[in-house]
Structures are given as structure tokens and as C-alpha cells.
Amino acid sequence: MVPSEGKVKCNIGAAFFKESNSMGIGALALMEAIRWLRSMNMDIVIFEVDSQRVSNGMKRRSLDPSEFGIIIMQCKECLFG
């Protein structure tokens, strides 16, 4: 999907390995992308992630005390203050 005029789209790739309960770069990449885009004063950004776990984590309101959950919490703090 192409963003409408005046908006920026940021695609984030990730991998989650259920067998080892480990994740790829998705959540960390999202956090860095948010920080970078904010530093460039990009306010209207559409983020697209290919990881359902990252997407669900960003939608979830409850706190996840895992390392992944802490990264997601930092992403939310970067976005919403």
C-alpha cells in the first residue's frame, strides 16, 4: 500500500522462532525506526510490521515483563510519550 501524500511508510521485518522462544530484529528495528523518524520530525508515519508478535505487542495494553515486552514498552513510550 502506498501512503497518501504527506505521510511516510516504514516497513519493519522480523522473525520469531517458537522452538527457541527467541525473536529476530523486529521489535528493536521498530524502536530504532521510531526514534530515527522522530529525530527527523516525521510525525505522520505508517508503520508496517511483518511480525504478528510485534503487532500484537503494540496493541496489547497489559505489561509483558519479558525482554521482548520491555522493548515493546519502549516503542510505545517513544510513540506516545
Backbone bond lengths (Angstrom), bond angles and torsions (degrees), N, CA, C in turn:
res aa  C-N    CA-C-N  psi(-1)  N-CA   C-N-CA  omega(-1)  CA-C   N-CA-C  phi
1 M - - - 1.451 - - 1.530 108.88 -
2 V 1.266 116.22 131.22 1.462 122.58 177.99 1.530 108.06 -88.42
3 P 1.333 117.96 130.65 1.467 119.63 179.59 1.519 111.25 -69.60
4 S 1.313 116.11 152.48 1.463 120.23 177.91 1.528 109.60 -70.69
5 E 1.291 115.46 165.44 1.458 121.72 -176.51 1.525 110.80 -56.69
6 G 1.321 115.91 136.47 1.459 121.34 179.28 1.515 113.94 89.10
7 K 1.336 117.38 -1.51 1.462 121.25 179.37 1.518 109.59 -116.06
8 V 1.313 115.36 155.74 1.455 122.66 177.58 1.518 107.41 -118.41
9 K 1.324 116.44 141.63 1.461 120.94 176.96 1.521 108.51 -112.64
10 C 1.330 115.62 134.16 1.452 121.67 -178.92 1.529 108.32 -124.03
11 N 1.325 117.04 115.42 1.470 122.18 178.97 1.520 109.20 -94.84
12 I 1.326 115.51 132.66 1.463 122.06 -179.53 1.523 108.53 -121.30
13 G 1.327 116.67 128.46 1.459 121.65 177.23 1.518 110.93 -100.68
14 A 1.325 115.52 151.09 1.462 120.02 -178.81 1.510 110.74 -154.89
15 A 1.322 114.87 165.83 1.464 121.18 174.33 1.518 108.40 -142.81
16 F 1.318 116.39 138.95 1.459 121.81 175.43 1.516 108.17 -126.62
17 F 1.309 115.67 131.34 1.454 121.81 -176.97 1.522 109.46 -111.55
18 K 1.324 115.68 100.29 1.456 121.76 -174.90 1.528 112.40 -59.47
19 E 1.327 116.76 -39.29 1.463 121.06 -177.15 1.524 112.13 -58.86
20 S 1.312 117.05 -41.10 1.468 120.92 -177.27 1.525 112.48 -103.64
21 N 1.341 116.47 2.30 1.464 122.41 -178.68 1.529 110.99 51.11
22 S 1.331 115.06 46.98 1.456 120.21 178.92 1.521 109.49 -126.91
23 M 1.328 114.66 163.55 1.458 118.45 -177.60 1.509 110.69 -125.40
24 G 1.318 113.70 161.30 1.454 120.02 174.43 1.508 109.60 -86.14
25 I 1.273 116.70 -149.92 1.459 122.73 -170.02 1.531 113.48 -87.77
26 G 1.304 119.29 -4.11 1.457 123.21 -171.57 1.505 117.02 -47.26
27 A 1.337 118.28 -58.37 1.466 121.12 -176.60 1.523 111.06 -66.75
28 L 1.320 116.96 -40.55 1.470 119.74 178.18 1.522 110.94 -66.17
29 A 1.317 116.55 -40.23 1.467 120.40 178.26 1.521 110.67 -64.53
30 L 1.326 116.51 -39.63 1.466 120.28 178.01 1.526 110.31 -61.82
31 M 1.325 116.84 -45.81 1.461 120.37 -179.51 1.534 110.73 -60.93
32 E 1.319 117.08 -45.26 1.464 119.98 -179.90 1.525 111.51 -66.81
33 A 1.326 117.25 -37.99 1.470 120.70 177.87 1.525 110.69 -63.75
34 I 1.326 116.84 -42.27 1.470 120.72 178.44 1.520 109.73 -60.81
35 R 1.320 116.49 -48.33 1.470 120.47 -179.61 1.526 111.58 -61.58
36 W 1.329 116.41 -44.15 1.457 120.63 -178.87 1.530 111.19 -64.24
37 L 1.323 116.70 -46.26 1.463 119.96 -178.90 1.527 111.64 -65.92
38 R 1.324 117.18 -37.06 1.472 119.83 176.62 1.524 110.19 -64.93
39 S 1.343 117.23 -39.55 1.469 120.10 179.87 1.524 111.43 -65.22
40 M 1.340 116.53 -22.81 1.460 121.49 178.19 1.531 111.82 -95.43
41 N 1.346 115.50 10.20 1.468 122.71 -179.95 1.528 113.01 58.96
42 M 1.330 115.83 35.21 1.457 121.08 175.15 1.522 107.45 -90.16
43 D 1.319 116.62 107.04 1.458 120.71 -174.51 1.525 113.62 -97.72
44 I 1.308 117.36 -28.06 1.466 120.54 -176.67 1.519 108.00 -108.38
45 V 1.327 114.96 91.47 1.462 121.59 -174.70 1.518 109.74 -126.04
46 I 1.306 115.61 135.59 1.461 122.05 173.16 1.520 106.64 -102.33
47 F 1.320 116.56 118.10 1.465 120.75 177.64 1.518 108.51 -97.73
48 E 1.318 115.32 132.97 1.463 121.07 177.06 1.520 107.84 -125.29
49 V 1.330 115.56 121.90 1.467 120.09 179.30 1.522 109.05 -116.06
50 D 1.330 115.98 148.17 1.461 118.84 179.17 1.526 111.98 -99.66
51 S 1.319 116.91 5.32 1.457 121.79 178.70 1.522 109.80 -102.70
52 Q 1.312 116.09 119.13 1.467 119.92 178.16 1.522 110.47 -63.64
53 R 1.332 116.58 -34.13 1.468 119.65 -179.80 1.526 110.64 -65.54
54 V 1.319 117.94 -41.96 1.461 120.64 178.03 1.527 109.49 -65.90
55 S 1.320 116.88 -45.36 1.463 121.16 179.23 1.527 111.36 -59.25
56 N 1.320 116.49 -48.38 1.467 120.42 179.32 1.520 111.15 -64.35
57 G 1.333 116.60 -38.99 1.457 119.94 178.63 1.515 112.09 -61.63
58 M 1.322 116.85 -38.95 1.466 120.33 178.83 1.527 111.54 -69.35
59 K 1.318 117.50 -28.98 1.468 121.42 179.83 1.524 112.65 -82.87
60 R 1.329 116.29 -27.05 1.461 121.63 -175.00 1.525 111.12 -67.87
61 R 1.317 115.46 139.63 1.464 120.63 178.42 1.521 112.20 -94.19
62 S 1.316 116.82 -24.84 1.459 119.95 -178.47 1.525 110.66 -77.81
63 L 1.330 115.19 155.44 1.454 121.28 -178.57 1.517 110.64 -84.32
64 D 1.303 116.13 131.94 1.459 123.66 175.16 1.526 106.24 -104.79
65 P 1.345 118.88 112.83 1.460 120.92 -174.87 1.533 114.69 -77.35
66 S 1.330 117.82 1.56 1.464 120.32 179.47 1.529 110.40 -73.88
67 E 1.330 116.40 169.48 1.461 120.69 176.60 1.531 110.65 -58.52
68 F 1.334 116.06 -41.27 1.463 121.09 176.79 1.525 110.38 -59.18
69 G 1.331 116.30 -46.54 1.460 121.05 -179.33 1.516 112.76 -61.28
70 I 1.311 116.65 -36.66 1.468 120.91 178.29 1.526 110.46 -66.06
71 I 1.333 116.41 -40.36 1.474 120.05 177.37 1.522 110.22 -64.04
72 I 1.333 116.77 -43.35 1.471 120.65 177.47 1.524 110.34 -61.03
73 M 1.336 116.95 -42.47 1.460 120.78 178.19 1.526 110.50 -59.66
74 Q 1.343 117.08 -40.71 1.463 120.83 178.01 1.522 111.17 -65.48
75 C 1.329 116.92 -37.24 1.476 120.06 175.70 1.519 110.42 -60.43
76 K 1.323 116.44 -45.98 1.471 121.19 179.70 1.519 110.96 -62.67
77 E 1.339 116.79 -41.80 1.464 120.31 178.88 1.534 110.90 -62.31
78 C 1.323 116.54 -39.59 1.476 120.40 177.70 1.522 111.18 -64.13
79 L 1.322 116.43 -38.00 1.456 120.39 -178.76 1.520 113.55 -77.13
80 F 1.323 115.34 -44.88 1.471 119.70 -169.13 1.515 114.42 -111.72
81 G 1.322 116.78 -1.25 1.463 120.73 176.61 1.479 116.52 77.96
